C-alpha cells in the first residue's frame, strides 16, 4: 500500500491537532473553496492550504501588507465561517479574502481588549486614590533590637559592596 505523505499530514492534522479536533468542519469547508477535490489527486495543494491554516491557528497572528495582526481562535473560526458563507463565483487562489475578513475581526478584538484594559486601569487608579488599593501597613513592633541591628548590618554590607 502506497501512503501519500500529503494525505497522511492532512489526516494527522484533522485527527490529532487541536484545530482538526475542534474545528474540522469549517476548516475543510474553507479548504474546499480552493477546489482541491478529489483529494487524492490534489493532495499537495490541500496540504499547503491546510499548513497555512494550521500556522495561522497556532500563531494566532497573520501578516498583511507588511503589518502583523493578532487574532483569537474564535476570531479565526468566525472569519472562516464568513468566507464559507460567501458565494464566490470563482475558485479561491489565495488567502487574501480571509485575511481581509480577519483584519476587521482583529481590529474589533483589539478595540475590545483596549477598552477592558482601560476599565481595569481606571478601577486600579480609583482604588489607589481611595486607599482601597494599598496593602495594609505592616506592624513592625515585634522586631527585636537584635533583628534590627542584624538588618542594618546586612544593608550596610550591601551598600558597601555596590560602592556606596
KOLLUM-629757 format. One line per 3 residues: their letters; for each residue x, y, z negated of N, C-alpha, C. Coordinates in steps of 0.2 Angstrom, whole numbers, plus 5000, padded with zeros to 4 digits. Layout:
% residues N
A = X Y Z X Y Z X Y Z  ...
***
This chain:
% residues 164
XXX = 5004 4994 5000 5000 5000 5000 5004 5006 5000  5003 5011 5005 5007 5017 5005 5004 5022 5001  5008 5025 4996 5005 5031 4992 5007 5037 4995
XXX = 5002 5041 4996 5004 5048 4999 5005 5052 4993  5011 5055 4993 5013 5059 4987 5009 5065 4986  5007 5068 4991 5002 5074 4990 4996 5072 4987
XXX = 4993 5067 4989 4986 5065 4986 4987 5062 4979  4993 5059 4978 4995 5057 4971 4995 5063 4966  4998 5069 4969 4999 5075 4965 4992 5078 4963
XXX = 4988 5078 4969 4981 5080 4968 4977 5076 4963  4978 5070 4963 4974 5065 4959 4977 5067 4951  4983 5067 4950 4986 5069 4944 4983 5075 4941
XXX = 4983 5081 4945 4981 5087 4943 4973 5086 4941  4969 5083 4945 4962 5083 4944 4960 5078 4938  4965 5074 4936 4963 5069 4930 4967 5071 4924
XXX = 4973 5074 4924 4977 5075 4919 4978 5082 4917  4978 5087 4921 4979 5094 4920 4973 5097 4917  4974 5102 4912 4968 5105 4909 4963 5108 4914
XXX = 4966 5111 4920 4962 5114 4925 4958 5108 4928  4960 5103 4930 4956 5097 4933 4951 5094 4928  4953 5093 4922 4949 5090 4917 4942 5094 4916
XXX = 4943 5101 4915 4938 5105 4913 4934 5108 4919  4938 5110 4924 4935 5114 4930 4936 5111 4937  4936 5104 4937 4937 5101 4944 4932 5103 4949
XXX = 4926 5104 4947 4921 5106 4952 4922 5112 4955  4923 5118 4952 4924 5124 4955 4931 5124 4959  4936 5121 4956 4942 5121 4960 4942 5117 4966
XXX = 4938 5111 4966 4938 5108 4973 4933 5111 4978  4928 5115 4975 4924 5119 4979 4928 5124 4983  4932 5128 4979 4936 5133 4981 4941 5130 4987
XXX = 4944 5125 4985 4949 5122 4990 4946 5120 4996  4939 5118 4996 4936 5116 5002 4934 5122 5007  4935 5128 5004 4934 5134 5008 4940 5135 5013
XXX = 4945 5131 5012 4951 5131 5017 4950 5126 5022  4945 5122 5022 4944 5117 5027 4949 5112 5027  4950 5109 5021 4956 5103 5020 4953 5096 5020
XXX = 4947 5096 5023 4944 5089 5024 4945 5086 5031  4946 5080 5032 4947 5075 5027 4953 5075 5024  4953 5074 5017 4959 5075 5013 4965 5070 5015
XXX = 4964 5064 5017 4970 5060 5019 4973 5063 5025  4970 5067 5029 4974 5070 5035 4977 5077 5033  4974 5080 5029 4977 5087 5027 4979 5087 5020
XXX = 4982 5082 5017 4984 5082 5010 4989 5087 5008  4994 5088 5013 4999 5093 5011 4996 5100 5010  4992 5102 5014 4988 5108 5014 4984 5109 5007
XXX = 4981 5103 5006 4977 5103 5000 4981 5103 4994  4987 5100 4994 4992 5101 4988 4994 5108 4987  4996 5111 4993 4999 5118 4992 4994 5123 4989
XXX = 4987 5122 4991 4982 5126 4989 4981 5125 4981  4981 5118 4979 4980 5116 4973 4986 5119 4968  4992 5118 4971 4998 5121 4967 4997 5128 4965
XXX = 4995 5132 4970 4994 5139 4969 4988 5140 4964  4983 5136 4964 4978 5137 4959 4980 5135 4952  4984 5130 4951 4987 5127 4945 4992 5132 4942
XXX = 4996 5135 4947 5001 5140 4945 4997 5146 4942  4992 5148 4945 4988 5154 4943 4985 5152 4936  4982 5147 4935 4979 5144 4929 4984 5144 4923
XXX = 4990 5141 4925 4995 5141 4919 4998 5147 4917  4999 5152 4922 5002 5158 4920 4997 5163 4918  4991 5163 4920 4986 5167 4918 4988 5174 4921
XXX = 4991 5175 4926 4993 5181 4929 4994 5180 4937  4994 5185 4940 4995 5184 4948 4997 5191 4950  5001 5191 4956 5003 5197 4959 4999 5199 4965
XXX = 4998 5205 4966 4995 5208 4972 4998 5214 4974  5000 5215 4979 5003 5222 4982 5008 5225 4976  5013 5220 4975 5019 5222 4970 5016 5224 4963
XXX = 5011 5222 4961 5008 5223 4954 5006 5217 4951  5007 5216 4945 5005 5210 4941 4999 5211 4937  4994 5206 4938 4988 5207 4934 4987 5201 4929
XXX = 4985 5202 4923 4984 5197 4918 4976 5195 4919  4975 5189 4918 4968 5187 4918 4967 5180 4914  4961 5180 4911 4960 5174 4907 4958 5168 4911
XXX = 4957 5162 4908 4955 5156 4911 4948 5157 4913  4944 5160 4909 4937 5161 4910 4936 5166 4916  4941 5171 4917 4941 5176 4922 4942 5172 4929
XXX = 4947 5168 4929 4949 5164 4935 4943 5160 4937  4940 5156 4933 4934 5152 4935 4928 5157 4937  4927 5162 4934 4922 5167 4937 4924 5169 4944
XXX = 4930 5171 4945 4932 5173 4952 4931 5167 4957  4933 5161 4955 4932 5155 4959 4925 5154 4961  4921 5155 4956 4913 5155 4957 4911 5160 4962
XXX = 4913 5166 4961 4911 5171 4966 4913 5169 4973  4919 5167 4974 4922 5165 4980 4918 5159 4983  4916 5155 4979 4912 5149 4981 4905 5151 4984
XXX = 4902 5156 4980 4895 5158 4982 4895 5162 4988  4901 5165 4990 4901 5170 4995 4900 5166 5002  4896 5168 5006 4896 5164 5013 4901 5167 5018
XXX = 4906 5163 5018 4911 5165 5023 4910 5163 5030  4911 5167 5035 4909 5165 5042 4915 5160 5045  4921 5161 5042 4927 5158 5044 4930 5154 5039
XXX = 4935 5150 5040 4939 5146 5035 4944 5151 5032  4945 5151 5026 4950 5155 5022 4957 5153 5024  4961 5158 5025 4968 5157 5027 4973 5158 5021
XXX = 4970 5162 5016 4975 5164 5011 4970 5165 5005  4974 5167 4999 4970 5168 4993 4968 5176 4992  4969 5180 4997 4968 5187 4996 4961 5189 4993
XXX = 4956 5186 4996 4949 5187 4993 4948 5186 4986  4951 5180 4984 4951 5178 4977 4955 5183 4973  4960 5185 4975 4964 5190 4972 4961 5197 4971
XXX = 4957 5199 4976 4953 5205 4975 4948 5204 4970  4945 5199 4970 4939 5197 4965 4942 5197 4958  4948 5194 4958 4952 5193 4951 4954 5200 4949
XXX = 4956 5205 4953 4958 5211 4951 4953 5215 4947  4947 5215 4950 4941 5218 4946 4940 5215 4940  4940 5208 4939 4939 5205 4933 4945 5206 4928
XXX = 4951 5206 4931 4956 5208 4926 4956 5215 4923  4954 5219 4928 4953 5226 4925 4948 5227 4920  4942 5223 4921 4937 5223 4916 4939 5220 4910
XXX = 4943 5215 4910 4945 5211 4904 4950 5216 4900  4955 5219 4904 4960 5224 4901 4956 5230 4898  4951 5232 4901 4947 5238 4898 4944 5236 4891
XXX = 4941 5230 4891 4938 5227 4885 4943 5226 4880  4949 5223 4881 4954 5222 4876 4956 5229 4874  4957 5234 4878 4959 5240 4876 4954 5243 4871
XXX = 4948 5243 4872 4943 5245 4868 4943 5242 4861  4944 5235 4861 4944 5231 4855 4950 5233 4851  4956 5234 4854 4962 5236 4851 4961 5243 4848
XXX = 4958 5248 4851 4957 5255 4849 4952 5254 4843  4947 5250 4843 4942 5250 4837 4946 5247 4831  4950 5242 4832 4954 5239 4827 4959 5244 4824
XXX = 4962 5248 4828 4967 5253 4826 4963 5258 4822  4957 5261 4824 4954 5266 4820 4951 5263 4813  4950 5257 4813 4947 5254 4807 4953 5254 4802
XXX = 4959 5252 4804 4965 5252 4800 4967 5259 4798  4966 5263 4802 4968 5270 4801 4963 5273 4795  4956 5271 4796 4951 5273 4791 4953 5270 4784
XXX = 4954 5264 4784 4956 5260 4778 4962 5263 4775  4967 5265 4778 4973 5268 4776 4971 5275 4773  4967 5279 4776 4966 5286 4774 4961 5285 4767
XXX = 4957 5280 4767 4953 5280 4761 4956 5276 4755  4962 5273 4756 4965 5270 4751 4964 5262 4751  4959 5260 4755 4957 5253 4755 4962 5249 4759
XXX = 4966 5251 4763 4971 5248 4767 4978 5247 4764  4979 5250 4758 4985 5250 4755 4985 5244 4750  4991 5240 4749 4991 5235 4744 4991 5238 4737
XXX = 4988 5234 4733 4988 5236 4726 4995 5237 4723  4996 5242 4719 5003 5243 4716 5005 5238 4711  5011 5236 4712 5014 5230 4708 5015 5233 4701
XXX = 5014 5229 4696 5016 5231 4689 5023 5228 4688  5028 5233 4686 5035 5231 4685 5037 5231 4678  5032 5232 4674 5033 5232 4666 5036 5226 4664
XXX = 5035 5220 4667 5038 5214 4665 5045 5213 4667  5048 5217 4670 5055 5217 4672 5059 5218 4666  5063 5214 4664 5068 5215 4658 5074 5219 4660
XXX = 5077 5222 4655 5083 5226 4656 5088 5222 4660  5089 5216 4658 5094 5211 4661 5093 5211 4669  5086 5209 4671 5085 5209 4678 5086 5215 4682
XXX = 5084 5221 4678 5085 5227 4681 5092 5229 4683  5097 5227 4678 5104 5228 4679 5107 5223 4684  5104 5217 4685 5106 5212 4690 5104 5215 4697
XXX = 5098 5218 4697 5096 5220 4704 5100 5226 4706  5102 5231 4701 5106 5237 4703 5113 5234 4705  5116 5229 4702 5122 5227 4703 5122 5224 4711
XXX = 5117 5220 4713 5116 5217 4719 5115 5223 4725  5111 5228 4723 5110 5234 4728 5117 5237 4729  5121 5238 4723 5127 5242 4724 5132 5238 4728
XXX = 5132 5231 4727 5136 5227 4732 5134 5227 4739  5128 5228 4740 5126 5228 4747 5128 5235 4750  5127 5240 4746 5129 5247 4749 5136 5247 4750
XXX = 5140 5244 4746 5147 5244 4747 5149 5240 4753  5146 5234 4754 5148 5230 4760 5146 5233 4767  5141 5238 4767 5139 5241 4773 5143 5248 4774
XX = 5148 5249 4769 5152 5255 4770 5149 5261 4767  5145 5261 4762 5142 5267 4759 5145 5269 4752
***
